[in-house]
């Protein structure tokens, strides 16, 4: 991977993380510190899964 593809991959992971974290916040009833940590962690795992899936499907 060169610098450009690394930055594009990082931007894609960050975009997925932001969308998934926002969805998590919309669907929970109370926002506590523990909920924020769990939601951010779960969104990060989901973001890497989505990025990997997109990369595998597109032949990147």
C-alpha positions in Angstrom: 0.0 0.0 0.0 1.3 3.4 -0.8 0.6 6.6 1.1 -2.5 7.5 -0.9 -4.3 4.2 -0.4 -3.4 4.3 3.3 -5.0 7.7 3.7 -8.0 6.6 1.7 -8.4 3.5 3.9 -8.0 5.5 7.1 -10.6 8.0 5.9 -13.0 5.2 5.0 -12.6 3.5 8.4 -13.2 6.9 10.1 -16.3 7.5 8.1 -17.7 4.1 8.9 -16.9 4.6 12.6 -18.6 8.0 12.7 -21.8 6.5 11.1 -21.9 3.5 13.3 -21.2 5.4 16.5 -23.9 7.9 15.6 -26.4 5.0 15.1 -25.3 3.5 18.4 -26.1 6.8 20.2 -29.5 7.1 18.5 -30.6 3.6 19.6 -29.5 3.7 23.2 -31.8 5.2 25.9 -29.2 6.5 28.4 -25.8 7.9 27.6 -23.3 6.9 30.3 -19.5 6.7 30.1 -19.6 3.0 29.9 -22.2 3.1 27.0 -19.9 5.6 25.1 -16.9 3.3 25.5 -18.8 0.2 24.5 -20.4 2.0 21.5 -17.2 3.5 20.3 -15.4 0.1 20.5 -18.2 -1.7 18.8 -18.4 0.9 16.1 -14.6 0.6 15.5 -14.8 -3.1 15.1 -17.7 -2.7 12.7 -15.9 0.0 10.8 -12.9 -2.3 10.2 -15.2 -5.1 9.2 -17.0 -2.9 6.7 -13.7 -1.6 5.3 -12.3 -5.1 4.9 -15.5 -6.3 3.2 -15.4 -3.3 0.8 -11.8 -4.0 0.1 -12.4 -7.7 -0.6 -15.4 -7.1 -2.8 -13.9 -4.3 -4.9 -10.5 -6.1 -5.4 -8.7 -3.1 -3.9 
